[in-house]
């Protein structure tokens, strides 16, 4: 007898003796991860637009582009939660197995690339145990490494989330913790608490700031919404709500910016962007049956985690080259950002291909993950 089981990103077809005979990747999710990592690179590439004069074309382009591409980390968490729901937790052995499996995929590459960044950008931290501990625990060793710290928190919380059984309880926990997260996020950014915790990355580090996306992924899997082939009218409703909150994110961003909160105006977790990403996650579920594999983007998505870890190295380099040698191109930020995305994807893909080709799997797992 042959049966199948679902793991992190694959369906493994097995014989009765548990020997795997075929692996089939879920390219739909890889495609979305590819779209998201491209959006991450665009987010970081667009930061240069803030240095242009306010009200210039480049400044406005970067400001409004951010509202369009503020979804990637939410979707990464949603997809991670979706696949985590395939595990069961009936004993401490299963808890330990899940945690060790997931964390061994996340932490070694994170530590490896953190040391690379620290060595290149702040080498004095390498001989200071306090500084290097903060870099690793706060995600500041890698620029924008806070996502890894958030992901680790959700991995640790997964058994609790999965063991929430009924729909009412799942919805209640998502609503309550999300409300707490949104409230605290705004109080911090409006400077009602200690100013240090209002600074990046402190206000984006706690799991509650991102809560519903991971839990929603778990719940969607448990309910089997993907297999139901949701009706077209529901898909349209999700997309319309997504567009509504996208428009609201433009409005909220303008208001926040006018009140001196430019950084928060660009944030993925201001309330309008928060709900925009939430309805995009639901739209992704509804669009599952209408998917066709675009190939290259799904390959990029397969290695999204390693690209996330290394992309800032190549982004900073490509930006400096363009800025110093092609000032005319740099003054057109849409072209610059597009070119930087292409260069970074090519560079990261080349590094990944070389690592896969020349290094043993045990070593490549430490560098780019399994």
C-alpha positions as CSV (number, residue, x, y, z in Angstrom):
1,X,0.0,0.0,0.0
2,X,1.3,3.5,-0.9
3,X,0.3,6.6,1.0
4,X,1.4,10.2,1.2
5,X,2.2,12.7,3.9
6,X,2.8,16.5,3.8
7,X,6.0,18.0,5.2
8,X,7.3,21.6,5.2
9,X,7.2,22.3,1.5
10,X,6.6,18.8,-0.1
11,X,4.3,15.9,-0.4
12,X,6.3,12.7,0.2
13,X,4.8,9.6,-1.5
14,X,5.8,6.6,0.6
15,X,5.7,2.9,0.6
16,X,4.1,1.0,3.5
17,X,7.5,0.6,5.1
18,X,7.9,4.4,5.2
19,X,10.5,4.5,2.5
20,X,10.1,7.6,0.4
21,X,9.9,7.0,-3.3
22,X,8.9,10.4,-4.6
23,X,8.8,14.0,-3.5
24,X,6.5,16.6,-5.0
25,X,7.0,20.3,-4.1
26,X,4.1,22.6,-3.7
27,X,5.2,25.1,-6.3
28,X,2.2,27.4,-5.6
29,X,3.6,28.3,-2.2
30,X,7.2,28.6,-3.7
31,X,5.8,31.0,-6.2
32,X,4.3,33.2,-3.5
33,X,7.5,33.0,-1.5
34,X,9.4,34.1,-4.7
35,X,7.1,37.1,-5.1
36,X,7.5,37.9,-1.5
37,X,11.3,37.8,-1.5
38,X,11.4,40.0,-4.6
39,X,9.1,42.4,-2.6
40,X,11.5,42.3,0.3
41,X,14.4,43.3,-1.9
42,X,12.3,46.1,-3.4
43,X,11.4,47.3,0.1
44,X,15.0,47.6,1.1
45,X,16.1,49.0,-2.3
46,X,13.4,51.7,-2.1
47,X,14.9,53.0,1.2
48,X,17.2,55.2,-0.8
49,X,14.2,57.2,-2.0
50,X,13.8,58.8,1.4
51,X,17.1,60.7,0.9
52,X,15.7,62.7,-2.0
53,X,13.9,66.0,-1.4
54,X,10.5,65.6,0.1
55,X,7.8,66.1,-2.6
56,X,10.2,65.1,-5.4
57,X,9.1,62.3,-7.8
58,X,11.6,59.9,-6.3
59,X,10.5,60.5,-2.7
60,X,6.8,60.1,-3.6
61,X,7.6,57.0,-5.7
62,X,9.4,55.2,-2.8
63,X,6.7,56.4,-0.3
64,X,3.8,54.9,-2.3
65,X,5.7,51.9,-3.6
66,X,6.1,50.8,0.0
67,X,2.3,50.6,0.5
68,X,2.1,48.2,-2.5
69,X,4.8,45.9,-1.3
70,X,4.2,45.7,2.5
71,X,2.9,42.1,2.4
72,X,6.0,39.8,2.3
73,X,6.7,39.0,5.9
74,X,3.0,38.5,6.7
75,X,2.8,36.0,3.8
76,X,6.0,34.2,4.9
77,X,4.5,33.7,8.3
78,X,1.2,32.6,6.8
79,X,2.8,30.0,4.7
80,X,5.0,28.8,7.6
81,X,1.9,28.4,9.7
82,X,0.1,26.5,6.9
83,X,2.8,23.8,6.7
84,X,3.3,23.7,10.5
85,X,-0.3,22.6,10.8
86,X,0.6,19.2,9.3
87,X,2.3,18.2,12.6
88,X,0.6,16.7,15.6
89,X,1.6,17.1,19.2
90,X,0.5,14.2,21.4
91,X,3.7,13.7,23.4
92,X,6.8,15.6,24.4
93,X,8.8,13.6,21.9
94,X,6.7,15.1,19.1
95,X,7.2,18.6,20.6
96,X,10.9,18.1,20.7
97,X,11.0,16.6,17.2
98,X,9.1,19.6,15.7
99,X,11.2,22.2,17.5
100,X,14.5,20.6,16.7
101,X,13.6,20.0,13.0
102,X,12.3,23.5,12.4
103,X,14.9,25.4,14.5
104,X,17.8,23.5,12.9
105,X,16.6,24.8,9.5
106,X,16.4,28.4,10.7
107,X,19.1,29.0,13.3
108,X,22.4,27.7,11.7
109,X,22.1,29.8,8.5
110,X,21.0,32.8,10.6
111,X,24.0,32.6,12.8
112,X,26.3,32.0,9.9
113,X,25.2,35.1,8.0
114,X,25.0,37.1,11.1
115,X,28.7,36.6,11.7
116,X,29.4,37.5,8.0
117,X,27.5,40.8,8.4
118,X,29.1,41.6,11.8
119,X,32.6,40.9,10.5
120,X,32.0,43.2,7.5
121,X,30.1,46.0,9.1
122,X,30.9,46.1,12.9
123,X,33.9,43.8,13.5
124,X,34.5,45.2,17.0
125,X,31.3,43.3,18.1
126,X,33.1,40.0,17.5
127,X,35.2,40.5,20.6
128,X,32.4,41.9,22.7
129,X,30.1,39.2,24.1
130,X,27.4,41.7,25.1
131,X,27.2,43.3,21.7
132,X,27.3,40.0,19.7
133,X,24.6,38.5,22.0
134,X,22.4,41.5,21.3
135,X,23.0,41.2,17.6
136,X,21.9,37.6,17.6
137,X,19.0,37.9,20.0
138,X,17.5,41.1,18.5
139,X,18.3,40.3,14.9
140,X,20.5,43.3,14.4
141,X,23.5,41.4,13.3
142,X,21.8,40.9,10.0
143,X,20.2,44.1,8.8
144,X,16.4,43.5,9.1
145,X,17.1,40.2,10.8
146,X,14.1,40.8,13.1
147,X,12.0,38.5,10.9
148,X,14.0,35.5,12.0
149,X,13.5,36.3,15.6
150,X,9.8,36.6,15.0
151,X,9.7,33.3,13.1
152,X,11.6,31.5,15.9
153,X,8.9,32.7,18.4
154,X,6.1,31.3,16.2
155,X,8.0,28.0,15.9
156,X,8.1,27.7,19.7
157,X,4.4,28.7,19.9
158,X,3.2,26.2,17.2
159,X,2.2,23.4,19.5
160,X,-0.1,25.7,21.5
161,X,-1.7,27.2,18.3
162,X,-2.2,23.8,16.8
163,X,-3.9,22.4,19.9
164,X,-6.6,25.1,19.8
165,X,-9.4,22.9,18.6
166,X,-12.6,24.7,17.7
167,X,-13.2,27.6,15.3
168,X,-14.5,30.0,17.9
169,X,-11.4,29.6,20.0
170,X,-9.1,30.0,17.0
171,X,-10.9,33.2,15.9
172,X,-11.0,34.6,19.4
173,X,-7.2,34.1,19.9
174,X,-6.5,35.7,16.6
175,X,-8.7,38.7,17.3
176,X,-7.6,39.2,20.9
177,X,-3.8,38.9,20.3
178,X,-4.0,41.0,17.1
179,X,-5.9,43.7,19.0
180,X,-3.2,43.7,21.7
181,X,-0.5,43.8,19.1
182,X,-2.0,46.7,17.1
183,X,-2.7,48.7,20.3
184,X,0.9,48.2,21.6
185,X,2.4,49.0,18.2
186,X,0.5,52.3,18.0
187,X,1.2,53.3,21.6
188,X,4.9,52.6,21.1
189,X,5.1,54.6,17.8
190,X,3.1,57.5,19.4
191,X,5.8,57.6,22.2
192,X,3.5,56.6,25.1
193,X,6.1,54.2,26.4
194,X,9.9,54.2,26.8
195,X,11.3,55.9,23.6
196,X,13.9,53.1,23.2
197,X,11.1,50.5,22.6
198,X,9.6,52.8,20.1
199,X,12.7,52.5,17.9
200,X,13.2,49.9,15.2
201,X,13.5,46.9,15.6
202,X,12.0,46.7,19.1
203,X,8.4,47.4,18.2
204,X,8.4,44.7,15.4
205,X,10.2,42.0,17.4
206,X,7.4,40.6,19.6
207,X,5.2,37.8,18.1
208,X,2.0,39.6,19.0
209,X,2.8,42.4,16.4
210,X,2.5,39.8,13.6
211,X,0.2,37.3,15.3
212,X,-2.8,36.5,13.1
213,X,-0.8,35.6,9.9
214,X,0.9,32.5,11.3
215,X,-2.2,31.4,13.2
216,X,-4.4,32.0,10.1
217,X,-2.1,29.7,8.1
218,X,-2.5,27.0,10.7
219,X,-6.2,27.3,10.8
220,X,-6.6,27.4,7.0
221,X,-4.8,24.1,6.7
222,X,-6.7,22.5,9.6
223,X,-10.0,23.5,8.0
224,X,-9.0,22.2,4.5
225,X,-9.9,25.5,2.7
226,X,-7.4,24.8,0.0
227,X,-9.0,21.5,-1.0
228,X,-12.5,23.1,-1.1
229,X,-11.8,25.2,-4.2
230,X,-13.5,28.3,-2.8
231,X,-16.2,29.9,-5.0
232,X,-15.4,32.8,-7.3
233,X,-17.6,35.3,-5.5
234,X,-15.7,34.7,-2.2
235,X,-12.4,35.2,-4.1
236,X,-13.6,38.5,-5.5
237,X,-14.7,39.6,-2.0
238,X,-11.3,38.9,-0.6
239,X,-9.6,40.8,-3.4
240,X,-12.0,43.8,-3.0
241,X,-11.2,44.0,0.7
242,X,-7.5,43.7,-0.1
243,X,-7.8,46.7,-2.5
244,X,-9.9,48.7,0.0
245,X,-7.3,48.3,2.7
246,X,-4.5,49.0,0.2
247,X,-6.2,52.4,-0.6
248,X,-6.6,53.0,3.2
249,X,-2.9,52.3,3.6
250,X,-2.1,55.1,1.2
251,X,-4.3,57.5,3.2
252,X,-3.0,56.4,6.6
253,X,0.6,56.7,5.4
254,X,0.0,60.3,4.3
255,X,-1.6,61.2,7.6
256,X,1.2,59.5,9.7
257,X,3.9,61.2,7.6
258,X,2.3,64.6,8.0
259,X,2.5,64.1,11.8
260,X,6.2,63.3,11.8
261,X,5.9,59.5,11.7
262,X,7.5,58.8,8.4
263,X,9.1,55.5,9.4
264,X,5.8,54.2,10.8
265,X,4.0,55.4,7.7
266,X,6.1,52.9,5.7
267,X,5.5,50.1,8.2
268,X,4.0,46.7,7.4
269,X,2.2,46.6,10.7
270,X,0.3,49.9,10.7
271,X,-3.3,48.9,10.9
272,X,-4.3,49.5,7.2
273,X,-1.3,47.5,5.9
274,X,-2.0,44.8,8.6
275,X,-5.5,44.2,7.2
276,X,-4.3,44.6,3.6
277,X,-1.9,41.7,4.2
278,X,-4.5,39.7,6.0
279,X,-6.9,39.8,3.1
280,X,-4.1,39.1,0.6
281,X,-3.4,35.9,2.6
282,X,-7.1,34.9,2.2
283,X,-7.0,35.8,-1.5
284,X,-3.9,33.5,-1.9
285,X,-5.9,30.6,-0.5
286,X,-8.9,31.4,-2.8
287,X,-6.6,31.6,-5.9
288,X,-4.9,28.3,-5.3
289,X,-7.0,26.4,-7.8
290,X,-6.2,28.9,-10.5
291,X,-2.5,28.6,-10.3
292,X,0.0,27.9,-13.1
293,X,3.7,27.5,-12.3
294,X,5.8,30.3,-13.7
295,X,9.1,28.4,-13.1
296,X,11.8,30.9,-12.3
297,X,9.9,32.7,-9.5
298,X,9.1,29.4,-7.8
299,X,12.8,28.5,-7.9
300,X,13.6,31.8,-6.2
301,X,10.9,31.1,-3.7
302,X,12.3,27.7,-2.9
303,X,15.5,29.5,-1.6
304,X,13.7,32.6,-0.2
305,X,15.2,32.1,3.3
306,X,18.8,32.1,2.2
307,X,18.1,35.0,-0.2
308,X,16.6,36.9,2.7
309,X,19.7,36.3,4.8
310,X,22.3,37.3,2.2
311,X,20.5,39.9,-0.1
312,X,21.6,43.0,1.8
313,X,25.2,42.3,1.1
314,X,24.6,42.5,-2.7
315,X,22.0,45.2,-2.4
316,X,24.4,47.6,-0.7
317,X,27.1,46.8,-3.2
318,X,24.9,47.3,-6.3
319,X,23.5,50.5,-4.9
320,X,26.9,51.9,-4.3
321,X,28.1,51.0,-7.8
322,X,25.1,52.7,-9.4
323,X,25.3,55.8,-7.1
324,X,29.0,56.3,-7.7
325,X,29.2,55.6,-11.4
326,X,25.7,56.1,-12.9
327,X,24.3,59.1,-11.2
328,X,21.8,59.7,-14.0
329,X,20.4,56.3,-13.5
330,X,20.4,56.7,-9.7
331,X,18.4,59.9,-10.1
332,X,15.7,57.7,-11.6
333,X,14.8,55.6,-8.6
334,X,12.2,53.3,-10.4
335,X,14.9,52.2,-12.8
336,X,17.5,51.9,-10.1
337,X,15.3,49.8,-7.8
338,X,14.3,47.5,-10.7
339,X,18.0,47.0,-11.7
340,X,19.0,46.4,-8.1
341,X,16.4,43.7,-7.7
342,X,17.6,41.9,-10.9
343,X,21.3,42.1,-9.8
344,X,20.6,40.9,-6.3
345,X,18.5,38.0,-7.5
346,X,21.2,37.0,-10.0
347,X,24.0,37.3,-7.4
348,X,22.1,35.3,-4.7
349,X,21.0,32.6,-7.1
350,X,24.6,32.2,-8.3
351,X,25.9,31.8,-4.7
352,X,23.1,29.3,-3.9
353,X,23.9,27.3,-7.1
354,X,27.6,27.2,-6.3
355,X,27.0,26.1,-2.8
356,X,24.7,23.4,-3.9
357,X,27.1,22.2,-6.5
358,X,30.4,22.2,-4.6
359,X,29.6,21.8,-0.9
360,X,28.3,18.7,0.9
361,X,24.7,18.9,2.0
362,X,25.7,19.0,5.7
363,X,27.7,22.2,5.1
364,X,25.3,23.8,2.6
365,X,22.5,23.3,5.2
366,X,24.4,25.5,7.6
367,X,24.8,28.3,4.9
368,X,21.6,28.3,3.0
369,X,19.3,26.0,5.0
370,X,17.8,22.6,4.1
